[in-house]
Amino acid sequence: MKRVLIVLAACLLSACVGGTKNVPPAVVFDFGLPAARLVADGTWSRLALEVRSPSWFDSLNVDYRLAYDDPLRQREYAGSRWAGSPGVLLAQRLRQQLGVVSGAGNAAADCLLRIELQEFSQVFDSPQQSRGVLQASVGLIDPGRRMLAERPVAIDTPAATADAHGGVNALVAASSELGQQLAGWLAGLEKSGALKACRSWPAGTPRQ
C-alpha cells in the first residue's frame, strides 16, 4: 500500500510539473520605441511632469471593461501584462513628446504639469467592438502651489482587434494623442503669457 501511495504521489507531481511547463509565458507590453519630440529641444525643459493614478492602477494588469455586461466590474487579461504600471509608462511617453523633466523632486523645474489619471482601460461596447479609453484631469501648478491652468481630458481610440493586443495599441495611441493635446494646450498658454509665471521665480520661494 505504501509503495502504491509513493507511485501515485510521483505521478501527481509529474503531472503538476508538466502542467506548469505547458503554461505559456505572459505577453509583456510597453509603449514601443521612444515617441517623436513634438516641440523643439529646450522649449519646456523648465517644466516637470507628474502622473498620479489610483492605487489599483499600480498593478501591471492590462485591464478591460464590458460596457454591455456589468461595466462597473474591472477585468484583466490573464496572459498579458504591462512592462510597468500605466502611470509610469504614460509619464515616460509624455516626457518624450513634450521634452519636460521628471516631477520626482526635480529642483531645476519651475512649474509642474500634473496629470491625474482616472481611467486607462479597454472598453468593449460589444463582444466584437472595443476602444481604448483614457480619462484624466490636467493642471499646471506654479512654484507657489497655485493652479495656473487646468483642463479635463477624455480620449477614446478605436481598437483594431477585440483582444489584449488591440486594447494595448489603442491605449498607446490614446497616450500619444494626449501628448499632442497637451503640446497644443501649452503652446496656447505660452502665447497668452500664462507660462511667464514658470520662469525666473524669486530665490527662496517654496517649489512644488
Stockholm file with secondary structure:
# STOCKHOLM 1.0

chainA/1-208         MKRVLIVLAACLLSACVGGTKNVPPAVVFDFGLPAARLVADGTWSRLALEVRSPSWFDSLNVDYRLAYDDPLRQREYAGSRWAGSPGVLLAQRLRQQLGVVSGAGNAAADCLLRIELQEFSQVFDSPQQSRGVLQASVGLIDPGRRMLAERPVAIDTPAATADAHGGVNALVAASSELGQQLAGWLAGLEKSGALKACRSWPAGTPRQ
#=GR chainA/1-208 SS CHHHHHHHHHHHHHHHHHHHHHSCCCEEECCCSCCCCSSCTTTTTTEEEEEECCGGGGSCEEEEEETTSCTTCCEEEEEEEESSCHHHHHHHHHHHHHCCEECSSCTTCSEEEEEEEEEEEEEEEETTEEEEEEEEEEEEECTTSCEEEEEEEEEEEECSSSSHHHHHHHHHHHHHHHHHHHHHHHHHHHHHTGGGGGSSCCTTCCCC
#=GC SS_cons         CHHHHHHHHHHHHHHHHHHHHHSCCCEEECCCSCCCCSSCTTTTTTEEEEEECCGGGGSCEEEEEETTSCTTCCEEEEEEEESSCHHHHHHHHHHHHHCCEECSSCTTCSEEEEEEEEEEEEEEEETTEEEEEEEEEEEEECTTSCEEEEEEEEEEEECSSSSHHHHHHHHHHHHHHHHHHHHHHHHHHHHHTGGGGGSSCCTTCCCC
//
